């Protein structure tokens, strides 16, 4: 028995990719490019912070009342989403601005939430989210811009805070 070739299938196999990808592929490419740029910035910052330390940002009014006299502001991320995980319970997410200081991570939005750096056991990345594991067993999920760079900054700040 001879197999006949289907010209329609051959034509489909030889098609060139469309000049414009589907929206899903385009979005995936954008996310990948963003993650690659973030990873490159994190690698460069890791080397820079090893010799120069973390940058000190000017303190703005929105966070000034939350800071202690000896705290230095190192990073600010607007449009940050915070979710708290306590055991099997996930508390609702809060939008706001995230601040990394020399002593704490502070999220100011509908609710103000602060975590001392000394209580952070682990910082990991899942997709584009930072996951903080706290010494209490609680978890915090942060959706922020440039999460890989922020993870490097948190690591340096934790090391400095612990002495």
QUISULBEL-V685869 format. One record per residue. N is the residue number from 0. D_CENTER is the distance of its C-alpha to the mean C-alpha in Angstrom with 1 decimal. Layout:
N & D_CENTER
N & D_CENTER
This chain:
0 & 59.7
1 & 58.0
2 & 54.5
3 & 54.3
4 & 51.3
5 & 49.7
6 & 49.4
7 & 46.8
8 & 44.4
9 & 45.1
10 & 44.2
11 & 40.9
12 & 40.0
13 & 40.8
14 & 38.8
15 & 36.5
16 & 32.9
17 & 32.8
18 & 31.9
19 & 29.2
20 & 27.0
21 & 26.3
22 & 23.6
23 & 21.6
24 & 22.0
25 & 21.2
26 & 17.9
27 & 17.0
28 & 18.0
29 & 15.9
30 & 12.7
31 & 13.9
32 & 14.7
33 & 11.4
34 & 9.8
35 & 12.9
36 & 12.7
37 & 9.2
38 & 10.8
39 & 13.9
40 & 12.6
41 & 11.1
42 & 14.5
43 & 16.4
44 & 14.8
45 & 15.5
46 & 19.1
47 & 19.4
48 & 18.2
49 & 20.6
50 & 23.5
51 & 22.5
52 & 20.2
53 & 17.4
54 & 18.2
55 & 19.8
56 & 19.1
57 & 21.8
58 & 21.8
59 & 22.1
60 & 24.2
61 & 21.5
62 & 20.2
63 & 23.4
64 & 25.1
65 & 22.4
66 & 22.5
67 & 25.1
68 & 27.4
69 & 26.0
70 & 22.3
71 & 20.7
72 & 17.7
73 & 15.3
74 & 12.3
75 & 12.0
76 & 9.6
77 & 11.8
78 & 11.5
79 & 9.0
80 & 10.0
81 & 10.9
82 & 12.9
83 & 15.1
84 & 16.8
85 & 20.2
86 & 22.3
87 & 22.8
88 & 21.9
89 & 18.7
90 & 19.1
91 & 18.4
92 & 15.2
93 & 15.3
94 & 14.1
95 & 14.2
96 & 12.9
97 & 10.8
98 & 12.6
99 & 12.5
100 & 16.1
101 & 18.3
102 & 18.9
103 & 16.3
104 & 13.1
105 & 14.6
106 & 13.7
107 & 16.5
108 & 17.4
109 & 20.2
110 & 19.9
111 & 19.0
112 & 17.2
113 & 16.9
114 & 16.2
115 & 18.1
116 & 16.4
117 & 19.4
118 & 18.7
119 & 15.5
120 & 16.7
121 & 13.8
122 & 10.1
123 & 9.1
124 & 6.9
125 & 8.7
126 & 8.5
127 & 5.4
128 & 4.7
129 & 4.7
130 & 8.5
131 & 10.7
132 & 14.3
133 & 16.7
134 & 20.3
135 & 21.7
136 & 20.5
137 & 18.3
138 & 14.7
139 & 11.9
140 & 9.2
141 & 6.5
142 & 5.6
143 & 4.6
144 & 5.7
145 & 5.2
146 & 2.1
147 & 5.6
148 & 7.5
149 & 6.3
150 & 7.0
151 & 10.2
152 & 11.0
153 & 10.8
154 & 13.0
155 & 15.4
156 & 15.7
157 & 16.4
158 & 18.9
159 & 20.5
160 & 20.7
161 & 22.4
162 & 25.0
